[in-house]
């Protein structure tokens, strides 16, 4: 189907979904993540984030779910720079779009891991955008989008040093390399550190090497974020330095890099979607 880009935010988020638009995972996501609060223009209050033109969640679903349904996750591996063997399970926002035996088990184990770490503290639990288990490794993938030529307004920063320290205290019980890491030092990359923790722990459970992957927007990745004085690319490199100390592999790619990989490969609908996406120009 063709995606409708006419409005900035669609009430019917399904108009922004390329594949499997009535999946209950999307319905749940739309109900939970919506525009609200006094700073939101009145015409958008109550509308789902999934309906926004610059929704990274809609983009994430459209790319990964499409390739999964087409049984072409091999192209995703090439794009993501992953060498983790044959794909055996995929989760989006901790949930399995296809309930294979491997996906059922991964869905439970990841959820159990999160509940027994971040879930023991107050507040909403952070969730990886995508997790892919392969026969030779396991990847936790963070996806960002933002607007073209505009510095990302929110990347991987933590909400407060106090909240980060509470979580670090729990992470250190399992990863001694974090003992000398200070909460204030990882404030800009906290969400990535959390994803690295999940990746490392899943790797131990499955006895597979972990990798943390960043997917970004090439049109804003090098734009300086004023409050940080650095670009997304520079902040990502800071995380990579820490990840090497944690013995965790990293990989980085851009949404735009997928387009030439899938060109003339029988996935024309996805190629057209990425080529026409207003935020990827």
N, C-alpha and C positions, 0 to 999 in steps of 0.2 A: 504494500500500500504506500501511497504518497503521504508524507508528513506535511501538515498545514502550518505554515510559518506566518500567517497573516497577523496574528495578535501577539502582544508581548507575553501575556499569560492566558492560557486556555483553561476555562472551567472544566471542560471535558478533557482531562489529561490524555485520554486515549488517542486524541488527534496528534499527539506528539510522540506516539509509540509506534515503532516500525513493525514489531512482531509480538505475538502473544499478549495483546493489549488487555485482555480480560483476566490475566493471571491474578489469583488472589494476593500474591506477593505485592503487586503494584497497587491493588486496592487498599491493602493495609498501609503501604508506604504513603499513599495519597492522603489517607485519613490522619496519619500521625504527623507528617511533615507538611505544614501548610503556612501560608502567610498570616501572621497575626501580630498584634501589638500596636501601640499608639503611633509608631513611626512608619507603619505601612499605609500607603494610600488606600483610601476607603474602598475603591473599586477592586482592590486585590485581596482584601481581608477575607479569609476563609478559603481562598483558592489554593490548590495543591502546588507545591514546589515542582512536582513533575510536569506541570503544565507550562512552566516558564521556558522561554526561548533558551536561556542560559542555564538550564538544569543539567548539572553534571550527572545526576542520577538517571535521567531519561537517556542521556547519551551512553552511559555505562550499560544500562539494560539493552539498548538497541544494538550495541556492538557485540557484547559478550553473549547475550541470549540468541541473537541472530546467528552467530557463528556456531554456537552449540547446536541449534536446531538443524543447521545445514551440515552438521558433522564436519566442520572445518576449523576446529580449534587449533589445528596444525598451523594455520595462517596466523592465528593469534600468538602462538608460541614464537613464530618467526618475527613478528612485529614487536613483541615484548622482550626479545632477546633471551628467551628461556630455553634451557637445555635440561628439561626435567622428565624426559621420556614421553611415554604415551599418556594422554589425559585420562584420568579415571573418575574424577568428580569435580564439579564446579558449584560454588555457592555465590550468590549475589546478596549482599547485606545479611550474611550468615544463614541464608535460606536456599534450599535446593529447588531450582525451577524444574528439574527432572529428578524424580526420586528413584534413582538406581540404588542398589545395596550400598555401594561405596559412598554415594552422596548422603544417604540416610545416616550412615555412621559418622561421616565428617560433620554433618549438620549438628548431630548431638554432641560430638566431642568438642567442637569449637564453642558451641553454646555453653557447655559445661565449664570449659576453660574460662570463658568470659565471666560467667556468673560467679565463679570462685575466685576471681581477681577483682576486676572493676565492679562487678555486680554486688560485692559485699559492702560497697560504699553508696551513699546517697547520690541521686542524680541519674540522668539518662546514660545508659551504657553506650559507649562508642563501638562502632561495628566496622569491620573491614568492608571496603566496597566489593571486592572480589577475592575469592580464594580458589585456587586451582591446585588440585592434587594430581601429580603425575607418578609414573612408575619409578622415577629416579629423583624426585624432589617435590617440594611444596612451595607455592608462591602466594604471598599476600600482596594484593595490589591496591594502591591508593590512586584514585582518579580525580583530577581537577579540570575545570573548564574556564570559568570567568568570561570576560568580554574582550574582544579584539583590541590590541594596543592599549589596554588599560590594566594597571597593576592589580593583581588579584587582591580582593578585599579580605579573603580568609583562606589561609593555607593550612598549616599544621600546628599552629600555636596552641598552647594550653590556656585555660581560662584564668588560672591564678597559680602562683608558686605554691601556696598551701595545698591546693588540690593535687598538683603534680607530685608533691612530696609524699602525700598519703598513698598515692599509687606506686611511686618508686619504692616505698618501704615494702610493699608486697612483692614487687618485681625482684627486688634484691634477694629475697628468700630463695629464689630459683636461679638467679643469674648474678654470680659474684662480681662479674666485670662491671656491674652498675654501682658497686659499693662506693666508688670515688666520684660518681657522677652527681653533680648538684642540680637541684630542681631549677634554679634560676639560670643555669647555663644551657639547659635544654628547652627553655620556654618556647623558642620559635619552632622547634622540631618535635615537640612532645608527642603529637599524634603519630608521627613516624616511629618514635621510640616505642610507643604502645603497639604499633603494628609489628615491629621487630620482635617484641616480647611474644605476641601471639604466634608469629612465624617460628620462632625458636622453640616454643613449647609444643607446637604441632609437629615440628620436625623430630622432637624427642619422642613424642607419642608414636609416630609412624616410622621412626628410624630413617628419616629422609632429610637431606640437606635443605635448609630453608633459604628463601630469597625474598627480599622486599622490593617491589616494583613501583615506580612512579610513572603515571601517565599524565602528561600536561598538555597545555595549549601553546603551540609554537608561536602564536601571535602575541602572547603576553609573557612568555617565560623569562624573557630577559629584561622586562620593564622593572625599574627600581620601585620597591615598596617603600614609600616615604618613611613610615614609622620604624622600619627596620634598617633603612639605608642600604638594602641589598635586594637583589632579584630573587625570584623563586629558584632559579638555577644555582645561585650562590648558596642559598639556604639548604637546598638539596645536597650540595657537596659537603656541607658541614655535617649533615646526617651520615653521609657515606663514610666520613672519617670515623665517626662513632661506631657505625655498623662493622667496620673492619676490626675494631677492638672486640666486638661481640661475636666475631667469627661468623658473620652473616653476609651472604652475597647480596648485592644490589644491582638493579637494572633500571634504566630510564628510557622512556620513549615519548613521542608526541602523537596525539590523535591523527594529525595530518600524515604521519609516516605510514599509517595503515592503507591509505588510499592507493598508492602504487602497487602495494603487495596484492590487493584484491582485484585490481583492474583485470578485466577479461578472465576472471576465474569462476564465473558462474554465480556470482553474488551481486548482480547488478543493482538490486534494490538498496543494498548497504552502500555500495559505491556511490550511487546517486545521493543518498541521504548525507553521507559525509561531505560530498562535493558541494552540496547546497546548504549545509548547516551555516546559519548566519554568524556563529561565533568562531568558526574555523577558517574564515576567509583571510 
